[in-house]
Amino acid sequence: MARVNHEGQWYGLEEGESVLDGLLRQGVQVPHSCRAGACQSCLMRAGRGEVPAKAQAGLKETLKAQGYFLACVCHPESELEVAGAGADLRVPARITALERLSDSVLRMRLRPEGGFEYRPGQYVSLLRADGLARSYSIASQPHEESLELHVRRIAGGRMSGWLFEEARPGDALDLQGPAGECFYVPGRPEQPLLLAGTGTGLAPLYGIVRDALAQGHTGPIWLFHGAVEASGLYLVEELRELQSRYSQLHYRPCVLRGQERVGISVGAVDALIKEACPRLTGWRAWLCGNPDLVLSLRKKLFLAGLSLKDIHADAFLPSSPPPQVGAGAMASASDSSR
């Protein structure tokens, strides 16, 4: 049976159990969110023992060299000594503003208290003092003084509930990251760009669009933001104003249910994309938000002629509750990881 040593104490892992699940099951608090190897909030560092290659997939080479791994997908075959992510990976920050963009979406601005480099569209993990961690995509631009994150309210969600109801400007959090490959890379400024997302999948797309425009992209840029109903749309006026200043930008808010109205289309996102952009060969695309939509659109765009290297996808996975500890324990509610 594999064993994990954490802070001088050994913990046994059950058959097929990850380091994260084994530690949580035995009462060890480890920051985590998606539990699928995507958000990187469960980063830990190996001091001794062999880390499976899968547990380091997607990490920067500098992190791999230091022994960092993703605890949620780490299944060691023997003994492994581990420690939590060090302070060198975290940057203290304070909330500077909280603004309701809709009934279900909150714009949060944070000011890092140290250097924090990122690309618009990447994501960052927020860690509260009690170890609660969630990941959110970055909507701001690097020259801005604060980070902009969009938080969707989830019924029973621990982080989103706290941010909506209790958090105040001045509250402290730690930032870990950034991570993710969903951002604009300069080059081929005339290339058509397609950006599509649902819900707070708009956050990274909002950052990417403004970054592309700031870097002089001249080709057509199509941005589709989908919601079930009109109440799920947000930043509509800001994006319309941005569209009015850049002739190459085409913003298309759309809903699945409701009546057609000026400026808002009714229909599935993939159908509206096909109607507006029938020839996609040679385009570059970013897809963010609902996992089912992201995976489906990725396949359809590939079949429509896009190269896989030009399709950047970021599916927002829900956070998972930890395993129960003891018969009377209650699993915490899930949040969206972004």
Secondary structure, 3 states (H helix, E strand, C coil): CCEEEECCEEEECCCCCCHHHHHHHCCCCCCCCCCCCCCCCCEEEEEECCCCHHHHCCCCHHHHHCCEEEHHHCCCCCCEEEEECCHHHEEEEEEEEEEECCCCEEEEEEEECCCCCCCCCCEEEEECCCCCEEEEEECCCCCCCCEEEEEECCCCCHHHHHHHHCCCCCCEEEEEEEECCCCCCCCCCCCCEEEEEEHHHHHHHHHHHHHHHHCCCCCCEEEEEEECCHHHCCCHHHHHHHHHHCCCEEEEEEECCCCCECCEEECCHHHHHHHHCCCCCCCEEEEEECHHHHHHHHHHHHHCCCCHHHEEEEECCECCCCCCCCCCCCCCCCCECC
